[in-house]
Amino acid sequence: MVRGGETRMSTNLPLSGARLWDSLMEYAAIGGTPKGGCNRQTLTDLDGEARTLLQRQAEAAGATLTLDRVGNMLLTRPGRNPARPVVAIGSHLDTQPTGGKFDGVLGVLAGLEILRAMQDAGIETEAPVMLINWTNEEGARFSPPMMGSGAAMGLFTEAEVLAKTDPSGAIFGEELRRIGWQGDADPAALRGLGAYFELHIEQGPVLEKEGLEIGVVTHAVAQRWYDVTIEGEESHGGGLMAYRHDAMAGAAPLIAAVEELALASGEQGRGTVGRIQVYPDSRNICPSRVWFSIDTRHGDPAKLDWIRDELQARGTRLAAERGLRIAIEEFWHSPETPFDPALVQRLEDAAKRLGHPYRRMPTGIGHDAVYCARTVPAAMIFCPCHGGISHNEAESITPAWAEAGLRVLADAVLATAGVAPPR
């Protein structure tokens, strides 16, 4: 952990923390919930409304919109040297069904504030600067998450993204066209970015507990997600226990094992069962089929593999003991991903220059920056959030935390893009 030193800005960029905060509240009203959160799920009419507002505001700050085939919004302010690779800032406007006001949107609106301040001051950079609103980072409506950045960086094909369906059967590509936000640009063009920066709330308690304002993110921990299907036989709730092949009775110890194994793997282990479906879903019938999701994460990839192996072994044992069929299939894997060392150092230097107390830290959560880091130079910064609460209507930060993140982000972005001398 390092604490900030001397205060010195690399430019006189007239950033406004108050304007950033006002923007955060303006966007929070689009899909605002009675409990103070936000429900602006991807490719809904509310998502389209927020996109329209961002386009209007970014264009007023001198940016031009390009829209790609999976709906990523690319808002570019030209640089003096168009041959230089673009320096991008980004995050997402979509939310969870009971999401907060800051997850994702902070990074987008901090980027917007940088564009506005550049416009206000007439500052020109050598490289173009781009603000990106990625499509479907959350994965709440269409799964898996981070589809826009995943398609751009080659982790998903456009065809598979556009064909995804939500629980109601709505098709991603059709919904994208319905709200009017499918473009014709090739998302793969973003693989030529010169640098990508993302500001995000921590979604954890570390920074707040340690009294720090900035987290300089060094890497993303490895993740493995699974689909688990357990099949047995339906039987009457009044039947004798000894003759049952109850899928729920097999699911229960396996679900409990997720927490047990995550804890046994050490402090960096995480395990979550977030969804469960039961068939036939009747009060007095032993289920014949149970499906549930498993999300595992760890700072040590070898221990993540140990959790996988233990889950498979327990599934095999339970199937044999209870006369069930148990399939544990990997749904998604994200390997440990380092961020670009030079950009990480640039963020650290900015925190020092600006006098913001900070530390280096990993992220246990997937972000668009993680997918970008597999292909282009990328880096992330965190600001604190109260209690580490996120994906929750109670999600909360302070204006001072938001402004600290904004200033560190702007300092690193302009140092990377190169502030052009006056003509």
C-alpha positions as CSV (number, residue, x, y, z in Angstrom):
1,M,0.0,0.0,0.0
2,V,1.3,3.5,-1.0
3,R,-0.1,6.8,0.0
4,G,-0.1,9.8,-2.3
5,G,2.8,12.2,-2.2
6,E,3.1,15.7,-3.7
7,T,0.0,17.2,-5.4
8,R,0.8,18.2,-9.0
9,M,-1.5,17.9,-12.1
10,S,0.0,17.1,-15.4
11,T,-2.5,19.5,-17.1
12,N,-4.9,22.4,-16.2
13,L,-7.9,20.4,-17.3
14,P,-11.0,22.0,-15.7
15,L,-12.6,18.9,-14.4
16,S,-15.8,19.4,-12.4
17,G,-16.6,16.9,-9.7
18,A,-20.0,18.6,-9.2
19,R,-20.9,18.2,-12.9
20,L,-19.9,14.5,-12.7
21,W,-22.1,14.0,-9.7
22,D,-25.0,15.8,-11.3
23,S,-24.7,13.5,-14.3
24,L,-24.7,10.4,-12.1
25,M,-28.0,11.6,-10.6
26,E,-29.4,12.4,-14.0
27,Y,-28.7,8.9,-15.3
28,A,-29.9,7.3,-12.1
29,A,-33.3,8.7,-12.8
30,I,-33.5,6.6,-16.0
31,G,-34.8,3.4,-14.5
32,G,-34.7,4.7,-11.0
33,T,-36.3,2.3,-8.4
34,P,-38.3,3.2,-5.3
35,K,-35.5,2.0,-3.0
36,G,-33.0,4.4,-4.7
37,G,-31.4,2.0,-7.1
38,C,-31.6,1.6,-10.8
39,N,-33.2,-1.0,-13.1
40,R,-31.9,-0.3,-16.6
41,Q,-31.2,-3.7,-18.1
42,T,-29.5,-4.0,-21.4
43,L,-31.4,-3.5,-24.7
44,T,-34.6,-2.3,-22.9
45,D,-36.3,1.0,-23.8
46,L,-34.6,2.5,-20.7
47,D,-31.2,1.4,-22.0
48,G,-32.0,3.1,-25.3
49,E,-33.0,6.3,-23.4
50,A,-29.7,6.4,-21.6
51,R,-27.8,5.8,-24.8
52,T,-29.6,8.7,-26.5
53,L,-28.7,11.0,-23.7
54,L,-25.0,10.0,-23.7
55,Q,-24.8,10.5,-27.5
56,R,-26.2,14.0,-27.2
57,Q,-23.9,15.0,-24.4
58,A,-20.8,13.5,-25.9
59,E,-21.4,15.1,-29.2
60,A,-21.8,18.5,-27.5
61,A,-18.3,17.8,-26.1
62,G,-16.8,17.4,-29.6
63,A,-17.1,13.6,-30.0
64,T,-18.5,11.7,-33.0
65,L,-20.6,8.5,-32.6
66,T,-19.7,5.3,-34.3
67,L,-22.0,2.3,-33.5
68,D,-20.8,-1.2,-34.1
69,R,-22.8,-4.4,-35.0
70,V,-23.2,-5.5,-31.4
71,G,-24.3,-2.1,-30.2
72,N,-21.1,-0.8,-28.6
73,M,-21.2,3.0,-28.6
74,L,-17.8,4.6,-29.7
75,L,-17.7,8.3,-29.1
76,T,-14.4,9.7,-30.4
77,R,-12.8,13.1,-30.0
78,P,-10.2,13.6,-32.7
79,G,-6.5,14.0,-31.9
80,R,-3.9,16.1,-33.7
81,N,-2.3,13.0,-35.1
82,P,-5.0,10.6,-36.4
83,A,-2.4,8.0,-37.2
84,R,-1.8,7.4,-33.5
85,P,-3.7,4.6,-31.9
86,V,-6.9,5.6,-30.0
87,V,-6.8,6.0,-26.3
88,A,-10.1,4.8,-24.9
89,I,-12.1,5.3,-21.7
90,G,-15.1,3.1,-21.0
91,S,-17.5,1.1,-19.0
92,H,-21.3,0.4,-19.2
93,L,-24.7,2.0,-18.7
94,D,-26.7,-1.3,-18.3
95,T,-27.6,-2.4,-14.7
96,Q,-28.8,-5.3,-12.8
97,P,-32.6,-5.6,-12.1
98,T,-32.1,-4.3,-8.6
99,G,-28.8,-2.5,-9.4
100,G,-27.2,0.7,-8.0
101,K,-26.6,4.1,-9.4
102,F,-22.8,3.8,-9.8
103,D,-21.8,0.3,-11.1
104,G,-20.5,0.9,-14.6
105,V,-22.2,4.3,-15.1
106,L,-19.4,6.0,-13.1
107,G,-16.8,4.9,-15.6
108,V,-18.8,6.1,-18.6
109,L,-19.7,9.5,-17.0
110,A,-16.2,10.1,-15.8
111,G,-15.1,9.6,-19.4
112,L,-17.8,12.0,-20.5
113,E,-16.6,14.6,-17.9
114,I,-13.1,14.3,-19.4
115,L,-14.4,15.0,-22.9
116,R,-16.4,18.0,-21.6
117,A,-13.4,19.4,-19.7
118,M,-11.2,19.1,-22.8
119,Q,-13.9,20.9,-24.8
120,D,-14.2,23.6,-22.2
121,A,-10.5,24.3,-22.2
122,G,-9.9,23.8,-25.9
123,I,-7.3,21.1,-25.1
124,E,-6.2,18.9,-28.0
125,T,-4.4,15.6,-27.6
126,E,-2.0,14.0,-30.0
127,A,-3.9,10.7,-30.1
128,P,-7.7,10.5,-30.5
129,V,-9.6,9.9,-27.3
130,M,-12.6,7.6,-27.3
131,L,-15.4,7.1,-24.8
132,I,-16.9,3.6,-25.0
133,N,-20.3,2.4,-23.7
134,W,-20.1,-1.4,-23.9
135,T,-23.2,-3.4,-24.6
136,N,-24.4,-5.9,-22.0
137,E,-21.7,-5.9,-19.4
138,E,-23.9,-7.1,-16.7
139,G,-25.2,-10.3,-18.3
140,A,-28.4,-9.9,-16.2
141,R,-30.9,-10.1,-19.1
142,F,-28.7,-11.9,-21.7
143,S,-26.0,-14.2,-20.3
144,P,-23.0,-14.5,-20.2
145,P,-21.8,-11.0,-19.2
146,M,-19.5,-8.6,-21.0
147,M,-20.8,-9.6,-24.5
148,G,-20.0,-6.2,-26.2
149,S,-16.3,-6.2,-25.1
150,G,-16.1,-10.0,-25.6
151,A,-17.3,-9.7,-29.2
152,A,-14.9,-6.8,-29.8
153,M,-11.9,-8.6,-28.4
154,G,-12.7,-11.9,-30.2
155,L,-13.9,-14.0,-27.2
156,F,-17.3,-14.3,-28.7
157,T,-18.4,-14.3,-32.3
158,E,-20.9,-11.7,-33.4
159,A,-23.3,-14.5,-34.5
160,E,-23.4,-16.1,-31.1
161,V,-23.9,-12.8,-29.3
162,L,-26.8,-11.7,-31.6
163,A,-28.5,-15.1,-31.2
164,K,-28.6,-15.1,-27.4
165,T,-32.0,-15.1,-25.8
166,D,-33.3,-13.8,-22.5
167,P,-35.5,-15.9,-20.1
168,S,-38.6,-14.7,-22.0
169,G,-37.2,-15.8,-25.4
170,A,-36.4,-12.3,-26.7
171,I,-33.4,-12.5,-29.1
172,F,-30.4,-10.2,-28.5
173,G,-30.1,-9.0,-32.1
174,E,-33.8,-8.4,-32.5
175,E,-33.9,-6.3,-29.3
176,L,-30.8,-4.4,-30.4
177,R,-32.5,-3.4,-33.6
178,R,-35.9,-2.8,-31.9
179,I,-34.4,-0.1,-29.7
180,G,-32.5,1.4,-32.6
181,W,-28.9,0.8,-31.5
182,Q,-27.4,-1.7,-33.9
183,G,-24.7,-0.1,-36.1
184,D,-22.7,-1.3,-39.0
185,A,-19.1,-0.9,-37.7
186,D,-16.9,-3.9,-37.1
187,P,-16.4,-4.4,-33.4
188,A,-13.1,-6.1,-34.2
189,A,-11.7,-2.7,-35.1
190,L,-11.3,-2.1,-31.3
191,R,-8.5,-4.6,-31.2
192,G,-6.3,-1.8,-32.5
193,L,-6.8,0.5,-29.4
194,G,-3.6,2.0,-28.2
195,A,-4.8,1.9,-24.6
196,Y,-8.0,1.3,-22.6
197,F,-8.8,2.8,-19.1
198,E,-11.8,2.0,-16.9
199,L,-12.9,3.6,-13.6
200,H,-15.2,1.5,-11.5
201,I,-16.5,1.3,-7.9
202,E,-14.6,-1.4,-6.0
203,Q,-17.6,-3.6,-5.2
204,G,-15.7,-4.7,-2.1
205,P,-14.9,-3.2,1.3
206,V,-11.1,-2.9,1.2
207,L,-10.6,0.7,0.2
208,E,-13.2,2.1,2.6
209,K,-11.8,0.0,5.5
210,E,-8.3,1.1,4.8
211,G,-9.2,4.8,4.4
212,L,-8.0,4.9,0.8
213,E,-9.4,6.8,-2.2
214,I,-7.9,4.8,-5.1
215,G,-7.3,1.2,-6.0
216,V,-4.8,0.7,-8.8
217,V,-5.9,-2.7,-10.2
218,T,-3.0,-5.0,-11.1
219,H,-4.9,-8.1,-12.4
220,A,-8.1,-10.0,-12.5
221,V,-8.4,-13.3,-10.6
222,A,-9.4,-16.5,-12.5
223,Q,-13.1,-17.5,-12.7
224,R,-15.0,-20.7,-13.6
225,W,-18.8,-20.8,-13.9
226,Y,-20.8,-24.1,-14.1
227,D,-24.2,-25.3,-15.1
228,V,-25.3,-28.3,-12.8
229,T,-28.1,-30.6,-13.8
230,I,-29.3,-33.3,-11.4
231,E,-31.9,-35.8,-12.6
232,G,-33.8,-38.4,-10.5
233,E,-37.4,-39.5,-10.4
234,E,-40.6,-37.7,-9.5
235,S,-42.5,-39.3,-6.6
236,H,-45.3,-38.5,-4.2
237,G,-44.4,-36.5,-1.1
238,G,-46.2,-39.1,0.9
239,G,-44.0,-42.0,-0.4
240,L,-41.4,-43.8,1.7
241,M,-38.1,-42.1,1.9
242,A,-36.0,-45.2,1.3
243,Y,-37.4,-45.6,-2.3
244,R,-36.9,-42.0,-3.5
245,H,-34.4,-40.7,-6.1
246,D,-35.0,-37.1,-5.1
247,A,-33.0,-34.6,-7.3
248,M,-33.3,-31.9,-4.6
249,A,-31.9,-34.1,-1.9
250,G,-28.9,-34.6,-4.2
251,A,-28.7,-30.9,-5.0
252,A,-28.7,-29.7,-1.4
253,P,-25.3,-31.2,-0.3
254,L,-23.7,-30.1,-3.6
255,I,-24.9,-26.6,-3.2
256,A,-23.6,-26.5,0.4
257,A,-20.2,-27.8,-0.9
258,V,-19.8,-24.6,-3.0
259,E,-19.4,-22.5,0.1
260,E,-17.5,-25.1,2.0
261,L,-14.9,-25.5,-0.8
262,A,-14.5,-21.8,-1.4
263,L,-13.8,-21.2,2.3
264,A,-11.4,-24.2,2.4
265,S,-9.4,-22.8,-0.5
266,G,-8.3,-19.7,1.5
267,E,-9.2,-16.1,1.8
268,Q,-9.1,-15.5,-2.0
269,G,-11.7,-18.2,-2.7
270,R,-15.2,-17.4,-3.8
271,G,-18.2,-19.6,-4.5
272,T,-21.8,-18.6,-5.3
273,V,-25.0,-20.4,-6.3
274,G,-27.1,-17.6,-7.8
275,R,-29.8,-19.4,-9.8
276,I,-31.8,-22.6,-9.2
277,Q,-34.7,-24.2,-11.2
278,V,-36.8,-27.1,-10.0
279,Y,-39.0,-29.5,-12.0
280,P,-41.9,-30.0,-11.7
281,D,-41.9,-27.4,-9.0
282,S,-44.9,-28.7,-7.0
283,R,-45.2,-28.6,-3.2
284,N,-45.9,-32.3,-2.7
285,I,-43.7,-33.9,-5.4
286,C,-40.1,-34.9,-5.0
287,P,-38.3,-33.2,-7.9
288,S,-37.1,-35.2,-10.8
289,R,-34.8,-32.5,-12.1
290,V,-32.9,-29.6,-10.5
291,W,-30.7,-27.2,-12.3
292,F,-28.5,-24.6,-10.7
293,S,-25.6,-22.3,-11.5
294,I,-22.2,-22.2,-9.7
295,D,-19.8,-19.2,-9.8
296,T,-16.2,-19.9,-8.5
297,R,-13.3,-17.5,-8.3
298,H,-9.8,-17.5,-6.9
299,G,-6.6,-15.5,-6.8
300,D,-4.7,-18.8,-7.3
301,P,-5.6,-20.6,-10.5
302,A,-4.4,-23.9,-9.1
303,K,-6.8,-23.6,-6.2
304,L,-9.6,-22.7,-8.6
305,D,-8.9,-26.0,-10.4
306,W,-8.9,-27.8,-7.0
307,I,-12.4,-26.5,-6.3
308,R,-13.5,-27.8,-9.8
309,D,-12.0,-31.2,-9.1
310,E,-13.6,-31.5,-5.7
311,L,-17.0,-30.5,-7.0
312,Q,-16.8,-33.1,-9.8
313,A,-15.8,-35.8,-7.2
314,R,-18.6,-35.0,-4.9
315,G,-21.1,-35.0,-7.8
316,T,-19.9,-38.4,-8.8
317,R,-20.2,-39.7,-5.3
318,L,-23.7,-38.3,-4.7
319,A,-24.9,-39.7,-8.0
320,A,-23.8,-43.2,-7.0
321,E,-25.1,-43.0,-3.5
322,R,-28.6,-41.7,-4.4
323,G,-29.2,-43.2,-7.8
324,L,-29.1,-39.9,-9.6
325,R,-27.6,-38.5,-12.8
326,I,-25.4,-35.5,-12.1
327,A,-23.7,-33.4,-14.8
328,I,-21.4,-30.5,-13.8
329,E,-20.6,-28.6,-17.0
330,E,-18.3,-25.6,-17.4
331,F,-20.3,-22.6,-18.7
332,W,-17.6,-20.0,-18.7
333,H,-13.9,-19.6,-17.8
334,S,-11.9,-16.4,-17.4
335,P,-8.2,-17.0,-16.7
336,E,-6.1,-14.9,-14.5
337,T,-5.5,-11.7,-16.5
338,P,-2.8,-9.1,-15.8
339,F,-3.3,-5.4,-16.7
340,D,-0.6,-3.6,-18.7
341,P,2.3,-2.8,-16.4
342,A,3.1,0.5,-18.0
343,L,-0.5,1.7,-17.7
344,V,-0.8,0.4,-14.2
345,Q,2.3,2.4,-13.3
346,R,0.8,5.5,-15.0
347,L,-2.2,5.3,-12.8
348,E,-0.1,4.9,-9.7
349,D,2.0,7.9,-10.7
350,A,-1.2,9.9,-11.2
351,A,-2.4,9.0,-7.7
352,K,0.9,10.1,-6.3
353,R,1.0,13.3,-8.2
354,L,-2.6,14.2,-7.1
355,G,-2.1,13.2,-3.5
356,H,-4.7,10.5,-3.3
357,P,-4.1,7.7,-0.9
358,Y,-4.1,4.4,-2.8
359,R,-3.0,0.8,-3.0
360,R,-2.4,-1.8,-5.6
361,M,-5.0,-4.6,-5.6
362,P,-6.5,-7.4,-7.8
363,T,-10.2,-7.6,-8.9
364,G,-12.2,-10.7,-8.2
365,I,-15.0,-9.4,-10.5
366,G,-15.2,-9.5,-14.2
367,H,-15.2,-6.1,-16.1
368,D,-14.9,-5.0,-19.7
369,A,-11.4,-4.0,-19.0
370,V,-10.5,-7.6,-18.2
371,Y,-11.6,-8.7,-21.7
372,C,-9.8,-5.8,-23.2
373,A,-6.6,-6.7,-21.3
374,R,-6.4,-10.0,-23.2
375,T,-5.9,-8.1,-26.5
376,V,-4.9,-4.4,-26.0
377,P,-3.0,-2.5,-23.2
378,A,-5.6,-1.9,-20.5
379,A,-5.8,-0.7,-16.9
380,M,-8.4,-0.2,-14.2
381,I,-8.9,2.0,-11.1
382,F,-11.3,1.5,-8.3
383,C,-12.9,4.1,-6.0
384,P,-14.4,3.0,-2.7
385,C,-18.1,2.1,-2.2
386,H,-19.8,2.1,1.2
387,G,-19.6,-1.3,2.8
388,G,-18.5,-2.9,-0.4
389,I,-22.2,-3.1,-1.4
390,S,-22.9,-3.4,-5.1
391,H,-25.5,-5.1,-7.4
392,N,-27.9,-3.7,-4.8
393,E,-30.1,-0.7,-4.7
394,A,-28.3,0.4,-1.6
395,E,-25.0,0.9,-3.5
396,S,-23.4,4.2,-2.4
397,I,-20.3,6.3,-2.9
398,T,-19.4,9.9,-2.0
399,P,-18.9,12.8,-4.5
400,A,-15.3,13.1,-3.2
401,W,-14.5,9.4,-4.1
402,A,-16.0,9.9,-7.5
403,E,-13.9,13.0,-8.1
404,A,-10.7,11.4,-6.9
405,G,-11.2,8.6,-9.4
406,L,-12.1,11.0,-12.1
407,R,-8.9,13.1,-11.6
408,V,-6.6,10.0,-11.5
409,L,-8.3,8.7,-14.6
410,A,-8.0,12.0,-16.5
411,D,-4.3,12.4,-15.5
412,A,-3.4,9.0,-16.9
413,V,-5.5,9.3,-20.0
414,L,-4.0,12.6,-21.0
415,A,-0.5,11.4,-20.2
416,T,-1.1,8.5,-22.6
417,A,-2.9,10.4,-25.3
418,G,-0.3,13.2,-25.2
419,V,-1.5,16.8,-24.7
420,A,-0.6,18.7,-27.8
421,P,1.2,22.0,-27.6
422,P,-0.8,25.1,-28.8
423,R,-0.8,25.6,-32.6
